[in-house]
Amino acid sequence: MTKHGRMASSRDELLDLYLDWREGAAAVADAYSTWARAPAGEEGRCFAAYTAALDREEAAARSYADVAAIGERLSQQWGAP
């Protein structure tokens, strides 16, 4: 694979990770809303779903940030087009 092919592939991966993170953030907002409106007796279950959504969003954000940092280093090394 050429340098430009690797860069295009990396950009695609970065975009996919960004979209995963944004979807995770939307899921957090939905889970928070559900927890805030939880009927009596359901608060604990809804809170658990909210914290699980937070954990998934955090993992997605970390993956995105890790790949973005690698991309930044590579673009500095290769010279960004």
C-alpha positions in Angstrom: 0.0 0.0 0.0 1.3 3.4 -0.9 1.8 6.2 1.6 -1.3 8.0 0.3 -3.3 4.8 0.5 -2.3 4.3 4.1 -3.3 7.9 4.9 -6.7 7.5 3.2 -7.3 4.2 5.1 -6.2 6.0 8.4 -8.6 8.8 7.7 -11.4 6.4 7.1 -10.6 4.6 10.4 -10.5 7.9 12.2 -13.9 9.0 10.7 -15.4 5.6 11.8 -14.0 6.1 15.3 -15.3 9.6 15.4 -18.8 8.5 14.4 -18.7 5.7 17.0 -17.8 8.3 19.7 -20.6 10.7 18.6 -23.1 7.8 18.6 -21.9 6.9 22.1 -22.4 10.5 23.2 -26.0 10.4 21.8 -26.6 7.2 23.7 -25.4 8.8 26.9 -27.8 11.7 26.4 -30.7 9.3 25.7 -29.8 7.1 28.8 -29.6 10.2 31.0 -33.0 11.4 29.8 -34.4 8.0 30.5 -32.9 8.0 34.0 -34.1 11.5 34.7 -37.7 10.4 33.9 -37.5 7.0 35.5 -40.6 5.8 37.3 -40.4 4.9 41.0 -38.6 1.7 41.4 -36.8 1.9 38.1 -34.2 4.5 39.0 -31.4 2.0 39.8 -31.8 0.1 36.6 -31.9 3.3 34.6 -28.9 4.7 36.4 -27.0 1.5 35.7 -27.8 1.8 32.0 -26.7 5.4 32.0 -23.3 4.6 33.6 -22.8 1.7 31.1 -23.5 4.2 28.3 -20.9 6.5 29.8 -18.4 3.7 30.0 -19.0 2.9 26.3 -18.7 6.5 25.3 -15.5 6.9 27.2 -14.0 3.9 25.5 -15.0 5.2 22.1 -13.6 8.6 22.9 -10.3 7.0 24.0 -10.1 5.0 20.8 -10.7 8.0 18.7 -8.1 10.1 20.6 -5.5 7.4 20.4 -5.8 7.0 16.6 -6.0 10.8 16.1 -2.7 11.1 18.1 -1.1 8.5 15.9 -2.4 10.2 12.8 -1.0 13.5 14.0 2.4 12.0 14.6 2.4 10.3 11.2 1.3 13.5 9.3 4.1 15.4 11.0 6.6 12.6 10.0 5.4 12.3 6.4 4.2 15.8 5.9 0.5 16.3 5.6 -0.8 16.7 2.0 
